[in-house]
């Protein structure tokens, strides 16, 4: 990158460069927000010869997604191969200038600002406002439209009283000769240009990688607009309730497919042509991964995924394996999913860990069992001691996925409970039911760390909102379950869908919370064990289980 170069342009050059597409506003800039009053004040400063600040342009032959029109003025694309000056700083001022000097109509929030209604007051002194937008209370014979001053025929100018002729010429000359200060940045990479933009706009919101990549990958000829493509993907995923997959996850997926790395630096250096070429296949792989989570693992909604990032290695798998996995691949993939989830692997350093895990997916594709160098512990003791219910915890989400896999049914009529992204966001959702109600346990138990045990994942079941509010409330399990026992002839099979077995053995009729927690932990442990292929790293879990069995048998 060359050192920033100070340059200047006059009114004629600046407007001409905008009109022919030489100067562009990249799409990651915010919308034009200055109102016509502020724009008039800016023009007033120019007429008086005041400085209006420096513009910063990035000169490059890259083609970014940019603003295509300003108000009723379409901005053309420059010729292929030509350099473009992208505005990094000064968008609001530059847009104001262009709108005012060209007399544009700009619609915002249902209101139209007509920039052709900006006037020069020829009676004004230098200390007064020379540029105005409100004609009332002024001598109409002393007002001239700014656009008429600049582009109008001589007949308009000579139509004014002779005493104004010198001012007309003076103001026209000032505007046309005004020197706009510009800092030009040449030969900079996109990530450098966006870093400059971010630092300039330090008080605002920093650009995301997605916003940068939207600009970088835009291709009008190929009709590729990443923002629109992502929206279309999310619309498709919403049909299966997987619409919460983030734009960052999608970018990381594409990067993994192309480079087997997904750091910010790697993503920003992705080749535009390759990115566009792989997009459709990447989308197909992402959709297959989501459908697999929903179908085979029975994770009904994306909000329940322990990590959004799990989409990435599974999309990599489906990119290289077009069909659903069967046999050994299916078992190895399932083992991988639960090892990542239960070990809370992607809670930190996710980019590096995903790059490592892609090598494991390669082994699974070759029907080889990967080696895992981290320990997972899902022992009964672990389930009991690490059970604080928080929907922001990947560990808890993993356990909720086990619950959801059972396809929980309503206690009173055995109907399937609806699960949606909307109500899975908060731990206090009415659809998360404390089987031993909180109000009941507040009076029932006097344990150390009481709130931890009351608000425990082993005490959570997924039920209908109606059932939670009206049928259960703060009643003891022995009371409300007695009612459901008489209403629902399939109550035993219903309770199994909540990982609650024989009601007698679970301490339900005695309202024995301690027994309930222990028995449910055992069932949950058993369910997890079905999904894991034991490895050496799991010895800790096996030893804990062995000790617990010995204690239970004694």
QUIDA-V178081 format. One record per residue. N is the residue number from 1. RES is the residue in three letters. NEAR is the number of other C-alpha atoms within 8 Angstrom. D_CENTER is the distance of its C-alpha to the mean C-alpha in Angstrom with 1 decimal. Layout:
((N;RES;NEAR;D_CENTER) (N;RES;NEAR;D_CENTER))
This chain:
((1;UNK;7;31.5) (2;UNK;7;34.4) (3;UNK;6;34.9) (4;UNK;8;33.6) (5;UNK;7;36.3) (6;UNK;8;37.4) (7;UNK;8;38.4) (8;UNK;8;39.3) (9;UNK;10;39.4) (10;UNK;11;41.3) (11;UNK;12;40.4) (12;UNK;7;41.6) (13;UNK;8;39.7) (14;UNK;9;36.4) (15;UNK;9;36.5) (16;UNK;8;37.7) (17;UNK;10;34.9) (18;UNK;11;32.3) (19;UNK;9;34.2) (20;UNK;11;34.6) (21;UNK;12;31.0) (22;UNK;11;31.9) (23;UNK;11;29.6) (24;UNK;12;26.0) (25;UNK;11;23.0) (26;UNK;12;19.9) (27;UNK;10;17.0) (28;UNK;8;14.8) (29;UNK;7;17.5) (30;UNK;5;17.2) (31;UNK;4;19.3) (32;UNK;7;23.0) (33;UNK;5;23.7) (34;UNK;8;27.3) (35;UNK;7;29.8) (36;UNK;10;33.2) (37;UNK;7;35.0) (38;UNK;8;33.0) (39;UNK;13;33.5) (40;UNK;13;37.3) (41;UNK;10;37.5) (42;UNK;12;36.0) (43;UNK;11;38.6) (44;UNK;11;41.3) (45;UNK;11;40.6) (46;UNK;13;41.0) (47;UNK;12;44.3) (48;UNK;8;45.6) (49;UNK;8;44.6) (50;UNK;7;42.3) (51;UNK;6;39.5) (52;UNK;7;36.0) (53;UNK;5;34.1) (54;UNK;9;33.1) (55;UNK;12;30.6) (56;UNK;12;28.8) (57;UNK;13;28.4) (58;UNK;14;27.2) (59;UNK;12;29.6) (60;UNK;11;28.5) (61;UNK;8;29.1) (62;UNK;7;25.6) (63;UNK;9;24.1) (64;UNK;12;20.7) (65;UNK;13;18.9) (66;UNK;9;20.8) (67;UNK;9;21.9) (68;UNK;7;24.3) (69;UNK;8;26.4) (70;UNK;12;27.4) (71;UNK;10;28.8) (72;UNK;8;31.5) (73;UNK;7;31.7) (74;UNK;8;30.3) (75;UNK;11;29.6) (76;UNK;8;30.9) (77;UNK;6;29.6) (78;UNK;9;32.0) (79;UNK;5;34.1) (80;UNK;4;32.7) (81;UNK;5;33.1) (82;UNK;7;33.6) (83;UNK;9;31.9) (84;UNK;14;29.5) (85;UNK;11;29.0) (86;UNK;12;25.3) (87;UNK;14;25.2) (88;UNK;14;23.4) (89;UNK;9;25.1) (90;UNK;10;27.0) (91;UNK;11;25.0) (92;UNK;9;26.0) (93;UNK;9;29.6) (94;UNK;8;29.8) (95;UNK;10;28.5) (96;UNK;12;30.9) (97;UNK;11;33.7) (98;UNK;9;33.1) (99;UNK;13;32.8) (100;UNK;15;35.9) (101;UNK;8;38.0) (102;UNK;9;37.4) (103;UNK;12;37.6) (104;UNK;13;34.3) (105;UNK;12;33.1) (106;UNK;11;29.5) (107;UNK;9;28.0) (108;UNK;7;25.3) (109;UNK;4;24.6) (110;UNK;5;27.6) (111;UNK;6;29.9) (112;UNK;8;31.6) (113;UNK;10;32.7) (114;UNK;9;35.7) (115;UNK;13;36.0) (116;UNK;12;39.4) (117;UNK;8;40.7) (118;UNK;13;40.8) (119;UNK;12;44.4) (120;UNK;11;46.6) (121;UNK;12;49.2) (122;UNK;11;52.3) (123;UNK;5;54.1) (124;UNK;9;51.6) (125;UNK;7;52.7) (126;UNK;7;50.5) (127;UNK;5;49.6) (128;UNK;6;48.5) (129;UNK;10;45.4) (130;UNK;12;46.3) (131;UNK;13;43.2) (132;UNK;12;42.7) (133;UNK;10;41.0) (134;UNK;4;43.3) (135;UNK;9;46.7) (136;UNK;4;48.5) (137;UNK;4;51.1) (138;UNK;7;51.6) (139;UNK;6;54.5) (140;UNK;6;53.1) (141;UNK;5;55.6) (142;UNK;11;54.0) (143;UNK;12;50.4) (144;UNK;10;49.0) (145;UNK;11;45.6) (146;UNK;12;43.8) (147;UNK;11;43.3) (148;UNK;10;47.0) (149;UNK;11;47.9) (150;UNK;7;46.0) (151;UNK;6;46.5) (152;UNK;9;49.2) (153;UNK;7;52.7) (154;UNK;6;55.6) (155;UNK;6;57.1) (156;UNK;9;54.4) (157;UNK;11;54.9) (158;UNK;9;58.7) (159;UNK;6;58.5) (160;UNK;10;57.8) (161;UNK;7;60.7) (162;UNK;6;62.1) (163;UNK;5;61.3) (164;UNK;10;57.6) (165;UNK;11;57.9) (166;UNK;7;57.6) (167;UNK;8;54.4) (168;UNK;11;52.9) (169;UNK;8;53.7) (170;UNK;8;52.5) (171;UNK;9;49.1) (172;UNK;10;48.5) (173;UNK;8;49.4) (174;UNK;12;47.2) (175;UNK;10;44.1) (176;UNK;9;44.9) (177;UNK;8;45.9) (178;UNK;10;43.1) (179;UNK;8;41.7) (180;UNK;10;37.9) (181;UNK;11;36.9) (182;UNK;12;34.3) (183;UNK;12;33.0) (184;UNK;12;32.4) (185;UNK;14;30.4) (186;UNK;11;31.5) (187;UNK;8;30.7) (188;UNK;11;27.5) (189;UNK;7;24.7) (190;UNK;8;21.3) (191;UNK;8;19.8) (192;UNK;8;22.8) (193;UNK;11;22.5) (194;UNK;11;18.9) (195;UNK;8;20.0) (196;UNK;9;22.8) (197;UNK;10;20.7) (198;UNK;11;18.6) (199;UNK;7;21.9) (200;UNK;7;23.5) (201;UNK;9;20.7) (202;UNK;8;20.8) (203;UNK;4;20.9) (204;UNK;5;17.7) (205;UNK;7;14.0) (206;UNK;7;13.8) (207;UNK;9;12.3) (208;UNK;6;9.4) (209;UNK;10;10.6) (210;UNK;9;8.7) (211;UNK;9;10.5) (212;UNK;13;13.5) (213;UNK;10;13.5) (214;UNK;13;13.2) (215;UNK;14;16.3) (216;UNK;12;18.0) (217;UNK;15;17.9) (218;UNK;12;18.9) (219;UNK;11;22.3) (220;UNK;7;24.2) (221;UNK;5;27.0) (222;UNK;5;25.0) (223;UNK;6;22.9) (224;UNK;11;19.7) (225;UNK;12;16.7) (226;UNK;10;13.5) (227;UNK;7;11.4) (228;UNK;7;13.9) (229;UNK;9;14.1) (230;UNK;9;10.5) (231;UNK;8;11.0) (232;UNK;8;14.3) (233;UNK;9;13.0) (234;UNK;12;10.9) (235;UNK;9;14.0) (236;UNK;9;16.1) (237;UNK;12;14.3) (238;UNK;9;14.5) (239;UNK;7;18.3) (240;UNK;11;18.3) (241;UNK;11;15.9) (242;UNK;13;13.2) (243;UNK;11;10.5) (244;UNK;7;8.1) (245;UNK;10;7.7) (246;UNK;7;4.4) (247;UNK;8;5.0) (248;UNK;8;6.6) (249;UNK;12;8.7) (250;UNK;11;9.8) (251;UNK;10;10.9) (252;UNK;13;12.6) (253;UNK;15;14.3) (254;UNK;12;15.7) (255;UNK;14;16.8) (256;UNK;13;18.5) (257;UNK;10;20.3) (258;UNK;8;21.6) (259;UNK;8;22.4) (260;UNK;9;22.0) (261;UNK;12;20.1) (262;UNK;15;16.4) (263;UNK;9;16.7) (264;UNK;7;15.1) (265;UNK;6;18.6) (266;UNK;11;19.0) (267;UNK;12;16.0) (268;UNK;11;17.1) (269;UNK;6;20.6) (270;UNK;9;19.9) (271;UNK;6;22.5) (272;UNK;8;21.4) (273;UNK;6;24.0) (274;UNK;9;23.2) (275;UNK;12;19.4) (276;UNK;9;20.4) (277;UNK;7;23.1) (278;UNK;9;21.2) (279;UNK;9;18.2) (280;UNK;7;20.0) (281;UNK;8;21.2) (282;UNK;13;17.9) (283;UNK;9;16.5) (284;UNK;9;19.7) (285;UNK;13;19.3) (286;UNK;14;15.8) (287;UNK;9;17.3) (288;UNK;10;20.4) (289;UNK;12;18.7) (290;UNK;11;17.0) (291;UNK;9;20.4) (292;UNK;10;22.2) (293;UNK;11;20.3) (294;UNK;12;21.0) (295;UNK;8;24.5) (296;UNK;6;26.1) (297;UNK;8;24.5) (298;UNK;11;24.3) (299;UNK;13;20.8) (300;UNK;12;20.4) (301;UNK;13;16.7) (302;UNK;13;13.6) (303;UNK;9;13.3) (304;UNK;13;16.5) (305;UNK;13;15.6) (306;UNK;12;16.7) (307;UNK;8;13.9) (308;UNK;10;11.0) (309;UNK;9;12.7) (310;UNK;10;15.8) (311;UNK;12;14.5) (312;UNK;14;15.3) (313;UNK;13;19.1) (314;UNK;10;19.7) (315;UNK;14;18.4) (316;UNK;14;20.7) (317;UNK;12;23.4) (318;UNK;14;23.1) (319;UNK;12;23.0) (320;UNK;7;26.3) (321;UNK;9;27.6) (322;UNK;6;27.3) (323;UNK;5;28.9) (324;UNK;7;28.2) (325;UNK;7;29.6) (326;UNK;7;32.9) (327;UNK;6;35.5) (328;UNK;7;34.9) (329;UNK;11;31.5) (330;UNK;9;30.3) (331;UNK;10;31.7) (332;UNK;12;30.4) (333;UNK;10;26.8) (334;UNK;10;27.1) (335;UNK;11;28.6) (336;UNK;8;25.8) (337;UNK;9;23.0) (338;UNK;11;24.9) (339;UNK;10;25.9) (340;UNK;10;22.4) (341;UNK;14;21.3) (342;UNK;13;24.5) (343;UNK;11;24.8) (344;UNK;9;21.3) (345;UNK;10;21.1) (346;UNK;11;17.5) (347;UNK;7;17.4) (348;UNK;5;18.2) (349;UNK;7;18.9) (350;UNK;10;16.6) (351;UNK;9;16.9) (352;UNK;10;20.6) (353;UNK;10;21.0) (354;UNK;12;19.2) (355;UNK;12;21.5) (356;UNK;8;24.4) (357;UNK;9;23.4) (358;UNK;11;23.4) (359;UNK;8;27.1) (360;UNK;10;27.5) (361;UNK;13;25.9) (362;UNK;9;28.4) (363;UNK;11;31.2) (364;UNK;13;30.1) (365;UNK;11;30.2) (366;UNK;6;33.8) (367;UNK;9;34.6) (368;UNK;7;34.9) (369;UNK;7;33.9) (370;UNK;8;31.7) (371;UNK;6;32.9) (372;UNK;7;30.6) (373;UNK;5;31.3) (374;UNK;6;29.7) (375;UNK;9;31.2) (376;UNK;10;29.9) (377;UNK;10;31.8) (378;UNK;11;31.6) (379;UNK;11;35.2) (380;UNK;12;36.4) (381;UNK;9;36.7) (382;UNK;9;33.1) (383;UNK;12;31.9) (384;UNK;11;34.1) (385;UNK;6;33.4) (386;UNK;6;29.6) (387;UNK;11;28.8) (388;UNK;10;27.3) (389;UNK;9;25.0) (390;UNK;7;21.5) (391;UNK;11;18.5) (392;UNK;6;16.4) (393;UNK;8;18.9) (394;UNK;14;18.4) (395;UNK;11;22.2) (396;UNK;15;22.5) (397;UNK;13;19.8) (398;UNK;14;22.0) (399;UNK;9;25.0) (400;UNK;9;23.4) (401;UNK;12;22.7) (402;UNK;11;26.5) (403;UNK;14;27.2) (404;UNK;12;25.2) (405;UNK;10;26.9) (406;UNK;10;30.1) (407;UNK;10;28.9) (408;UNK;14;30.2) (409;UNK;13;32.6) (410;UNK;13;33.9) (411;UNK;11;36.8) (412;UNK;9;38.9) (413;UNK;7;38.9) (414;UNK;11;37.1) (415;UNK;6;34.5) (416;UNK;8;31.0) (417;UNK;11;28.5) (418;UNK;5;25.4) (419;UNK;8;22.1) (420;UNK;9;18.9) (421;UNK;11;15.3) (422;UNK;5;16.2) (423;UNK;9;18.8) (424;UNK;12;17.7) (425;UNK;9;15.4) (426;UNK;7;18.4) (427;UNK;9;21.4) (428;UNK;5;23.7) (429;UNK;9;23.0) (430;UNK;8;26.3) (431;UNK;10;25.6) (432;UNK;11;25.8) (433;UNK;11;29.5) (434;UNK;10;31.6) (435;UNK;8;34.4) (436;UNK;11;36.7) (437;UNK;13;35.6) (438;UNK;10;34.7) (439;UNK;7;37.5) (440;UNK;11;40.0) (441;UNK;10;39.2) (442;UNK;9;39.4) (443;UNK;7;43.1) (444;UNK;6;43.7) (445;UNK;7;42.8) (446;UNK;7;43.6) (447;UNK;5;41.8) (448;UNK;4;40.6) (449;UNK;6;36.8) (450;UNK;9;37.2) (451;UNK;6;33.6) (452;UNK;9;32.2) (453;UNK;8;34.4) (454;UNK;11;33.9) (455;UNK;12;30.0) (456;UNK;11;30.1) (457;UNK;10;28.2) (458;UNK;10;31.6) (459;UNK;11;32.3) (460;UNK;11;29.2) (461;UNK;10;29.5) (462;UNK;12;27.3) (463;UNK;14;29.3) (464;UNK;10;29.3) (465;UNK;8;28.6) (466;UNK;7;32.1) (467;UNK;10;33.7) (468;UNK;13;32.2) (469;UNK;9;33.2) (470;UNK;7;36.6) (471;UNK;8;38.1) (472;UNK;9;37.3) (473;UNK;8;36.4) (474;UNK;8;38.3) (475;UNK;9;41.0) (476;UNK;10;42.2) (477;UNK;12;41.2) (478;UNK;10;44.9) (479;UNK;8;45.1) (480;UNK;11;42.1) (481;UNK;8;42.4) (482;UNK;8;46.0) (483;UNK;8;45.1) (484;UNK;11;42.5) (485;UNK;10;45.1) (486;UNK;7;47.5) (487;UNK;8;45.0) (488;UNK;11;43.3) (489;UNK;6;45.7) (490;UNK;7;42.9) (491;UNK;12;41.9) (492;UNK;8;42.4) (493;UNK;7;40.1) (494;UNK;13;37.6) (495;UNK;12;37.4) (496;UNK;10;37.0) (497;UNK;12;33.6) (498;UNK;12;32.7) (499;UNK;11;34.2) (500;UNK;11;37.2) (501;UNK;9;40.5) (502;UNK;7;44.0) (503;UNK;9;44.0) (504;UNK;7;47.3) (505;UNK;8;46.0) (506;UNK;13;42.8) (507;UNK;12;44.8) (508;UNK;13;43.6) (509;UNK;9;47.0) (510;UNK;6;47.9) (511;UNK;9;44.5) (512;UNK;10;44.4) (513;UNK;9;40.9) (514;UNK;6;41.7) (515;UNK;9;42.9) (516;UNK;11;39.9) (517;UNK;11;37.5) (518;UNK;10;39.5) (519;UNK;10;40.0) (520;UNK;12;36.3) (521;UNK;12;35.3) (522;UNK;9;37.8) (523;UNK;10;36.5) (524;UNK;10;32.9) (525;UNK;12;34.2) (526;UNK;8;36.1) (527;UNK;9;33.1) (528;UNK;10;31.1) (529;UNK;7;34.2) (530;UNK;6;34.2) (531;UNK;10;30.9) (532;UNK;10;31.9) (533;UNK;6;34.4) (534;UNK;5;36.3) (535;UNK;8;36.4) (536;UNK;5;38.3) (537;UNK;10;35.3) (538;UNK;11;35.5) (539;UNK;8;39.0) (540;UNK;9;38.0) (541;UNK;11;36.6) (542;UNK;9;39.7) (543;UNK;8;42.0) (544;UNK;10;40.4) (545;UNK;10;40.8) (546;UNK;8;44.4) (547;UNK;8;45.2) (548;UNK;10;43.7) (549;UNK;8;45.7) (550;UNK;8;48.9) (551;UNK;7;48.4) (552;UNK;6;47.8) (553;UNK;5;50.9) (554;UNK;4;53.1))
